[in-house]
Amino acid sequence: MQIAEKNVVLDAGIGPGTTSRLILESYKPGILVGFDASTKQLKTAELNLRVLKPTSLQLVRGAFEFLPFRDGVFDAIITCYALRDSVDIPKAIGEYHRICAESGAFADVDLGKPDSPLKRAGSLLYIQHLMPLIAKAAIIGKLKGNPWRMIVPTYESLPTNGSILSQMQSHFREVDLKQFLMGGIIVVIGRRSAS
């Protein structure tokens, strides 16, 4: 997915602003909208991105299933580890399709839930046991508790990779699914029109 300087880009599920920082530093879009359901995350992103002095950044609060944007407004839509937090993933994908420009694309980077039961068991072991240990080691002294433990419940309710692909294909004309770590991480790109 290419982002041009005049593009209007949505970082859906902006969190602390990590993806937005990469977008602002690498592509300098015309407008970058950071979207999240959490006021706290939006404030954190604003603080973290302030050093870049982004004149093109706009922050918006809302739900993935009811995006407060007009049809076809975004040239590029990116979610990183956020689509799984949707209450209704098919509805959220439909909303991303609705706000995506005719020549635009939607990219989702997230945890994957492999279709193979054996690979799925391996992913779940990693997410339940190894990921929290790695995360705890990385945040010692920085945060209280271990927020990565919250991933397990969202992972358990996540549709399989094949189901996500099928849901994307029901909305977008051209869909590519790439799987990493035996399907435990996925990148799905949907385009409104064939490239």
N, C-alpha and C positions, 0 to 999 in steps of 0.2 A: 504494500500500500504506500503510495507516494503522497507526500504533503507538500503543497506549493506555498509560496510566501503569501498569496492572497486568499488562501483557503480559510474557511470557517470550520473549526475543529472542536469536537466535544470530547472531553475526558470525563467519561461517565463513571462515577465512583472514584472521585479524585483522591480520596484519602488524604494523606499528608502532602500530596503534590509531587510525588516522585516521577510519575509519568509526564505530568505537565512540565516539570523542569526539563526533562529530555526533549520534549516537543519544542519548548521555547528556545532552548539552547541550539538545537539542531536544525529546526525548520523555520522558525519565526513566522508563524501563520498570521493572517490578517486579523483574525479574532480567535481566541482560545476560550472556550467556556468550560469551567470546572464545575461539575455537577455532583451532588451528594445528598443523601437523606439526612446526614448528620451535620448540625450546625457546628459542633466541635471540630469535625474533620475539615469543614470549610474554613474555619478560623485558623486551624493549624496550617492548612495549605497556603492561606494568604500570608501568614507569617514566614513560612519556609520559602515562598517564592518572592517575597518582597525584595530580597537582595538583587534579583534580576531586573527590578523596576519594570515589570511588564505592563505596558500601556494597553496591550490588547487583551488582557485577562479579565474575564467576567465570571463571577461566582454565583451559582443558582442552587437553591435547595428544593428537593422534591423527591418523588418516587419514580423508580425505573418503569413502573407499569403505567404511569400517567405523566409522560414527559411534557413539560410546559413550553413546548416550542412549536412553531408552525411547520407544516409539511415541507419536506425537501430542503430545509435550511442548511444542513451540514454537509460539507464535502468529505469529511472524514470523521468517523466516530470510533473511539477506542475505549474499551473497558479492560482493566487489568485487575484480575482477582476480585471482581465485583459482580459479574452476572450471576454467580451462584448465590448471592445474597438477595436476589429478587424473590419476592413472595410468589410470583407467577412468571416463570421464565419464558414460556411461550408468548405471553402477553407483552413482556418486556422486549423480546425480539421483534414482535410486531410493531411496537412503538419505535424501536431503532430503525426499522425499515421505513416507517412513515416519515421520520424526520431526515432521512438520508437523501441527499440530492440524487437526481437521476444518474449522474455520472460518478456518484460517490461510493464509498465503501465503509463497512462496519467490521472492525477487528476485535476479537475477544481473546485475551490471554488469560488462562485460568488453570486451576487444578482440573485434571481429567479423571474420569471414572471409566476405566477400560471396560470394554464389552466382554472380554475374556474373564471368567470368574477367577482364574488363577492370578492373572495380572492385577485384577481388582483387589484381591486379598493382599498382594504385595504392596500396592499403593496404600491401602488402608493401614497396614502395619507401619509403613513409613510415616504416614500422617499422624497416627495415634501415638507412636512411641519415639521415633527418631527425630522428626521435625520439632516437637516441643523441646527436646534436649538441646538441639542445635540452636534454636531460638533463645532458649534460656541462657545458654553460654554467651550468645551475642549481645544480650541486653542486661547482663548482670550490672547492677548499679545504675542503670538508666531508667528502668521502669519497675513498678511494683507488679508482682505476679507474672503471669505469662499469657499475654493475649492470644497467642497462637493456639492455645488449647480450644478456643472457640471454633476453630476450623472444623473439628471433627463432626459436630452436629450438622453444619452446612454441607460437608462432604457426603454424609450419609443420605441426605435428601437430594443430592445432585443427580440429575439424569445421566445415563451412560453417554460416552462420547458419540456413539452411533445415534442416540436420540437427539443430542444437541445438533449433530450434523443434519439430521432429518428436519428438525425444527427450523434451522437456518435455510435449508433448501426449500421449505414451504413458503419462504418470503423473498429470498434473494435469488437472482437469476444465475449467478455463478458463485459457487462456494468451494473453498479449499480448506481442508482440515489437515493440520500437521500435528503429529503426536511425538512427544519426547518422554524419556524415562519410562519406557514400556507403556505409554499412554497415560502416565500420571500427571503430565503437563500437556495442555493443548493450546494451539493457536488456530483460531477459525476466522477466516476472512470471507465476508459476503459482499458481493458487488451488485448494485442495482441493475447495471447493464453489463453484457459480456465485454471483456477487454479484447 
